[in-house]
Amino acid sequence: MIGQFRKRHQLSPGIYRGQQQDDTRSRETRLRRVLLAVALVFLVIAVTKQLNFGTSADKLDYDGRFPAKESLIAEFGFESEDVEKTREAREASAARVPDSFHVDAESVKRQLGQFDTFVAKVNALKPEVEKAVLAVRARGESGASETAAISKAVREIADAAVTNDELLRATKPEHLAVWLTPRMPAPAEPKPDPATETKTATDAQGASQQAPIELAHAQALAAAARSGLEYVLAYGVLKPGERGSDFSKDPDRRIYITRDVPAAGQYGEDEIPLAQAYTLETVQAELKSRIAKSTLDATSTGVLPVDRVRLQDAAFEVARQYLVDTLHFDSDRTNVMREAARRETEPVMREIMAQEEIQRKGQRWTAQSRMDAKTYMEIKSRTDRQTAGITGAILAHTLLVGLALFAFVRAMPWLERNPDQRFQMLCLALLVMCATAATGRIVSYFADKGLVVPAAAGAILLAILTNARLAGFTAIVTSLLLSIQFGYSWQLLVVSAVMSLTGVMSIYKVRKRSDMGNAAVKATFAGVIVTLAISLGQDSILSSSALSTVSYSLMMVAVNGVLCLGLVPALLPSLEKLFDITTDIQLLEYSDLNNPVLSRLAMEVPATYAHSLMIGQLAEAAADAIGANGLMARVCAYYHDIGKMKRPEYFVENQTGANIHDELSPRLSARAIASHVSEGAEMARELHLPKPIIDGILEHHGTCLISFFYKEAVAQAKHGGVTEADFRYPGPRPRYRETAILMICDAVESAVRTLKNPNEERVREMVDRIIASRASDRQFDECQLTLKDLDTIAEVLTKRVASTQHRRIAYPEQKPEAPAANVIPLSGGQE
């Protein structure tokens, strides 16, 4: 069933493939119409720069250095912005915006970290306190004497720690001693036991030493001090003398505080009076108050009695050491907020009566008169006449742009001969046109001439990505649109078209990346020459005004060239990837014979590698002869047989011993031979080779018949049953001229090895036979090869193949001369 379907597919491809192509073309037709409609709307909007055709404020001379050339009298009453009062109102709004301050979270984190280090140092002294307490108890003291002894020992430990530890040096010993106050339960009473009544007092002391000792208040002091310290630091502490911007002179002014990490009970954003903001002097009272409100338990069981006041003082004195300023003035945020307040303030308006003089002739323009004149002219320009002008301009531009797009679409069959690529090329060309028009629209707001618009960059990119015909035609249409955009400037039309066409003609065949820069330089040079020629034809460049204009134009053309020099290499990779186009620059990279794939081909199947190199030379020469892409043909030839690396022993050029096909049926042999196409394409996809190379692998045999094994199968079959489709390559047939040339060269290079005396006449006969055989098998139906192209290909291949098969002269073998009879050879010497 599968074989019958393949046979029907081969014999009548129009029933299946044609139907699929019709659906594809129908879908492309709909997409093309939508794309053209979108491009039409976009280009009309882009080229319609001026929407105001009446008398506009731009035509008045508002320069305050010179008197007004004419008086301006209002024909109707209107309201205009009062410049001075608006400025005062906006400054007043800005003054009401409070200064913005920001709590430095890093400073807060750093100070709390230092405090935690202090607490760790205190806890590290616990073993010394425990040792001192046990030593006092070991002496057998009790009551007040024991308390005094422990108190003295703890104070000595505090004195030593303050003296020796730099971190603790700022702490007073009496406060550190409170932190080190121990808590220890009374020694356990031994149970009466007759067996242990005789134990000594030393044993009892040993048992008491094993009782745990803790610091009575250290944990509570640390929690209270840290909580209060974190709150005041996160609330914000001003450094001495910090007043913000002093933009507002109000003594009761407020400030705006932002906190990235607010403490418990605080907000991320807060607004308070400046007088309530903490400073390093006033924050200590707040810190002490917060520590006093904490739950410090002075009645905890401990060896040393400590009242609540001493506990609060000990916590406060330690926490006070880590107070720093954390509230800093944020000038950037303040300025942004004040500028926003200015923008949000409505302007103060003043009324202008009808027939009131806005500006008197001979007097200098002021800020107020300029504002009144602009407002008046803007109101006056919004009339029915302007609406009619806009409608006319849009209609005119729609007709012009539509005509240009219509001509472009009608010329597409000539611009791109491959029907499968026309829609893609149309999309690319429209993208370049729209991008150039959008760039021109942006430039029009800053310059009155469009000479700086890099239209040549788009033309050069199209020449690299498509062909010179499409690039040149697109360049002319784009230059026309730019000239419409800048007031129907014929100078811009000429300069832009000349630069674009020069770039296209300079790079229609790319062989190295520097060609892009050379094309941009040549386009710039052509633009400079044309600009000078136009200037010489219009004015004398010797006058100062004309010289200034020419210099400005030349500078714009130079900037245009610099933009082209940078845009072409910058945009080319993105466009290649977006439209899946393989350029000659990419092909040059894959033509390197040191490429890992080709190196592997040379090592594993050297005969196939030599065969591929030879085909590459033949294919490039034939493609160049008919105007096809010779580089693409050569690179495709290098990679067309990489599938043979999977099973090289199945191909005769790589066999060194027995022929494996002698043990296989003709059908299996044919399948093994044909599999190198699909396996090569799969390998190419895994290696991310470009699409043209994959097409070359798939199409270099087309759907040709593997005639040797087919004939062998027919001879072996007694009752028929041999299906021709089982002995054909999977295809598809060549769709490009380059892959069709590759098919011919592959067959010619293999067949020429079978000729005994390959002179030019026999080679031509063989080439013609191969081309006729492929043509009769309809292998060239889907490519654009003509009969003239096929004749040219045959002629080129004949000359090239015949030149490589020439014979060499067989030199006669030189016999050694017989030694003379009267010469006696001497040992150790020479004759």
TATAVEN-V420393 format. One record per backbone hydrogen bond with DSSP energy under -1.0 kcal/mol. NH is the residue of the N-H (numbers start at 1). CO is the residue of the C=O. If there is no record, write none. Layout:
BEGIN
nh:NH co:CO
nh:NH co:CO
END
This chain:
BEGIN
nh:5 co:1
nh:6 co:2
nh:7 co:3
nh:8 co:4
nh:9 co:5
nh:10 co:6
nh:11 co:7
nh:12 co:8
nh:15 co:12
nh:17 co:13
nh:18 co:13
nh:20 co:16
nh:21 co:17
nh:22 co:18
nh:23 co:19
nh:24 co:20
nh:25 co:21
nh:26 co:22
nh:27 co:23
nh:28 co:24
nh:29 co:25
nh:30 co:26
nh:31 co:27
nh:32 co:28
nh:33 co:29
nh:34 co:30
nh:35 co:31
nh:36 co:32
nh:37 co:33
nh:38 co:34
nh:39 co:35
nh:40 co:36
nh:41 co:37
nh:42 co:38
nh:43 co:39
nh:44 co:40
nh:45 co:41
nh:46 co:42
nh:47 co:43
nh:48 co:44
nh:49 co:47
nh:59 co:56
nh:60 co:57
nh:66 co:63
nh:68 co:363
nh:72 co:359
nh:74 co:356
nh:78 co:352
nh:80 co:350
nh:82 co:348
nh:86 co:82
nh:87 co:83
nh:88 co:84
nh:89 co:85
nh:90 co:86
nh:91 co:87
nh:92 co:88
nh:93 co:89
nh:94 co:90
nh:95 co:91
nh:96 co:92
nh:97 co:94
nh:101 co:256
nh:102 co:328
nh:103 co:258
nh:104 co:326
nh:105 co:103
nh:108 co:104
nh:109 co:105
nh:110 co:106
nh:111 co:107
nh:112 co:108
nh:113 co:109
nh:114 co:110
nh:115 co:111
nh:116 co:112
nh:117 co:113
nh:118 co:114
nh:119 co:115
nh:120 co:116
nh:121 co:117
nh:122 co:118
nh:123 co:119
nh:124 co:120
nh:125 co:122
nh:126 co:123
nh:129 co:125
nh:130 co:126
nh:131 co:127
nh:132 co:128
nh:133 co:129
nh:134 co:130
nh:135 co:131
nh:136 co:132
nh:137 co:133
nh:138 co:134
nh:140 co:137
nh:141 co:136
nh:147 co:143
nh:148 co:144
nh:149 co:145
nh:150 co:146
nh:151 co:147
nh:152 co:148
nh:153 co:149
nh:154 co:150
nh:155 co:151
nh:156 co:152
nh:157 co:153
nh:158 co:154
nh:159 co:155
nh:160 co:156
nh:161 co:157
nh:162 co:158
nh:163 co:159
nh:164 co:160
nh:165 co:161
nh:171 co:168
nh:176 co:172
nh:177 co:173
nh:178 co:174
nh:179 co:175
nh:180 co:176
nh:181 co:178
nh:183 co:214
nh:196 co:193
nh:199 co:196
nh:204 co:200
nh:205 co:201
nh:206 co:202
nh:207 co:203
nh:208 co:204
nh:209 co:205
nh:211 co:208
nh:214 co:183
nh:216 co:181
nh:221 co:217
nh:222 co:218
nh:223 co:219
nh:224 co:220
nh:225 co:221
nh:226 co:222
nh:227 co:223
nh:228 co:224
nh:229 co:225
nh:230 co:226
nh:231 co:227
nh:232 co:228
nh:233 co:229
nh:234 co:230
nh:235 co:231
nh:236 co:232
nh:238 co:278
nh:242 co:239
nh:253 co:250
nh:255 co:272
nh:256 co:99
nh:257 co:270
nh:258 co:101
nh:259 co:268
nh:266 co:263
nh:270 co:257
nh:272 co:255
nh:274 co:253
nh:276 co:273
nh:277 co:274
nh:283 co:279
nh:287 co:283
nh:288 co:284
nh:289 co:285
nh:290 co:286
nh:291 co:287
nh:292 co:288
nh:293 co:289
nh:296 co:294
nh:303 co:182
nh:311 co:307
nh:312 co:308
nh:313 co:309
nh:314 co:310
nh:315 co:311
nh:316 co:312
nh:317 co:313
nh:318 co:314
nh:319 co:315
nh:320 co:316
nh:322 co:319
nh:323 co:320
nh:326 co:237
nh:327 co:237
nh:328 co:102
nh:330 co:100
nh:334 co:330
nh:335 co:331
nh:336 co:332
nh:337 co:333
nh:338 co:334
nh:339 co:335
nh:340 co:336
nh:341 co:337
nh:342 co:338
nh:343 co:339
nh:344 co:340
nh:350 co:80
nh:352 co:78
nh:355 co:74
nh:356 co:353
nh:358 co:72
nh:359 co:72
nh:362 co:68
nh:363 co:360
nh:370 co:366
nh:371 co:367
nh:372 co:368
nh:373 co:369
nh:374 co:370
nh:375 co:371
nh:376 co:372
nh:377 co:373
nh:378 co:374
nh:379 co:375
nh:380 co:376
nh:381 co:377
nh:383 co:381
nh:387 co:383
nh:388 co:384
nh:389 co:385
nh:390 co:386
nh:391 co:387
nh:392 co:388
nh:393 co:389
nh:394 co:390
nh:395 co:391
nh:396 co:392
nh:397 co:393
nh:398 co:394
nh:399 co:395
nh:400 co:396
nh:401 co:397
nh:402 co:398
nh:403 co:399
nh:404 co:400
nh:405 co:401
nh:406 co:402
nh:407 co:403
nh:408 co:404
nh:409 co:405
nh:410 co:406
nh:411 co:407
nh:412 co:409
nh:415 co:411
nh:416 co:412
nh:421 co:418
nh:425 co:421
nh:426 co:422
nh:427 co:423
nh:428 co:424
nh:429 co:425
nh:430 co:426
nh:431 co:427
nh:432 co:428
nh:433 co:429
nh:434 co:430
nh:435 co:431
nh:436 co:432
nh:437 co:433
nh:438 co:434
nh:439 co:435
nh:440 co:436
nh:441 co:437
nh:442 co:438
nh:443 co:439
nh:444 co:440
nh:445 co:442
nh:446 co:443
nh:447 co:443
nh:453 co:450
nh:455 co:453
nh:459 co:455
nh:460 co:456
nh:461 co:457
nh:462 co:458
nh:463 co:459
nh:464 co:460
nh:465 co:461
nh:466 co:462
nh:471 co:467
nh:472 co:468
nh:473 co:469
nh:474 co:470
nh:475 co:471
nh:476 co:472
nh:477 co:473
nh:478 co:474
nh:479 co:475
nh:480 co:476
nh:481 co:477
nh:482 co:478
nh:483 co:479
nh:484 co:480
nh:485 co:481
nh:486 co:482
nh:487 co:484
nh:488 co:483
nh:489 co:483
nh:493 co:489
nh:494 co:490
nh:495 co:491
nh:496 co:492
nh:497 co:493
nh:498 co:494
nh:499 co:495
nh:500 co:496
nh:501 co:497
nh:502 co:498
nh:503 co:499
nh:504 co:500
nh:505 co:501
nh:506 co:502
nh:507 co:504
nh:515 co:512
nh:516 co:513
nh:518 co:514
nh:519 co:515
nh:520 co:516
nh:521 co:517
nh:522 co:518
nh:523 co:519
nh:524 co:520
nh:525 co:521
nh:526 co:522
nh:527 co:523
nh:528 co:524
nh:529 co:525
nh:530 co:526
nh:531 co:527
nh:532 co:528
nh:533 co:529
nh:534 co:530
nh:535 co:531
nh:536 co:532
nh:537 co:533
nh:538 co:534
nh:539 co:535
nh:543 co:540
nh:547 co:543
nh:548 co:544
nh:549 co:545
nh:550 co:546
nh:551 co:547
nh:552 co:548
nh:553 co:549
nh:554 co:550
nh:555 co:551
nh:556 co:552
nh:557 co:553
nh:558 co:554
nh:559 co:555
nh:560 co:556
nh:561 co:557
nh:562 co:558
nh:563 co:559
nh:564 co:560
nh:565 co:561
nh:566 co:562
nh:567 co:563
nh:568 co:564
nh:570 co:566
nh:571 co:567
nh:572 co:568
nh:575 co:571
nh:576 co:572
nh:577 co:573
nh:578 co:574
nh:579 co:575
nh:581 co:576
nh:587 co:583
nh:588 co:584
nh:589 co:585
nh:590 co:586
nh:595 co:592
nh:599 co:595
nh:600 co:596
nh:601 co:597
nh:602 co:598
nh:603 co:599
nh:604 co:600
nh:605 co:601
nh:609 co:605
nh:610 co:606
nh:611 co:607
nh:612 co:608
nh:613 co:609
nh:614 co:610
nh:615 co:611
nh:616 co:612
nh:617 co:613
nh:618 co:614
nh:619 co:615
nh:620 co:616
nh:621 co:617
nh:622 co:618
nh:623 co:619
nh:624 co:620
nh:625 co:621
nh:626 co:622
nh:628 co:623
nh:630 co:628
nh:633 co:629
nh:634 co:630
nh:635 co:631
nh:636 co:632
nh:637 co:633
nh:638 co:634
nh:639 co:635
nh:640 co:636
nh:642 co:639
nh:644 co:641
nh:645 co:642
nh:646 co:643
nh:650 co:647
nh:651 co:648
nh:654 co:651
nh:655 co:652
nh:662 co:659
nh:663 co:660
nh:669 co:665
nh:670 co:666
nh:671 co:667
nh:672 co:668
nh:673 co:669
nh:674 co:670
nh:675 co:671
nh:676 co:673
nh:677 co:674
nh:679 co:675
nh:680 co:676
nh:681 co:677
nh:682 co:678
nh:683 co:679
nh:684 co:680
nh:685 co:681
nh:686 co:682
nh:687 co:683
nh:688 co:685
nh:689 co:684
nh:694 co:690
nh:695 co:691
nh:696 co:692
nh:697 co:693
nh:698 co:694
nh:699 co:695
nh:700 co:696
nh:704 co:701
nh:706 co:727
nh:707 co:705
nh:710 co:706
nh:711 co:707
nh:712 co:708
nh:713 co:709
nh:714 co:710
nh:715 co:711
nh:716 co:712
nh:717 co:713
nh:727 co:724
nh:728 co:725
nh:729 co:704
nh:740 co:736
nh:741 co:737
nh:742 co:738
nh:743 co:739
nh:744 co:740
nh:745 co:741
nh:746 co:742
nh:747 co:743
nh:748 co:744
nh:749 co:745
nh:750 co:746
nh:751 co:747
nh:752 co:748
nh:754 co:751
nh:755 co:752
nh:759 co:757
nh:763 co:759
nh:764 co:760
nh:765 co:761
nh:766 co:762
nh:767 co:763
nh:768 co:764
nh:769 co:765
nh:770 co:766
nh:771 co:767
nh:772 co:768
nh:773 co:769
nh:774 co:770
nh:775 co:771
nh:776 co:772
nh:777 co:773
nh:778 co:775
nh:779 co:774
nh:790 co:786
nh:791 co:787
nh:792 co:788
nh:793 co:789
nh:794 co:790
nh:795 co:791
nh:796 co:792
nh:797 co:793
nh:798 co:794
nh:799 co:795
nh:800 co:796
nh:801 co:797
nh:802 co:798
nh:803 co:799
nh:804 co:800
nh:805 co:801
nh:823 co:820
nh:829 co:826
END
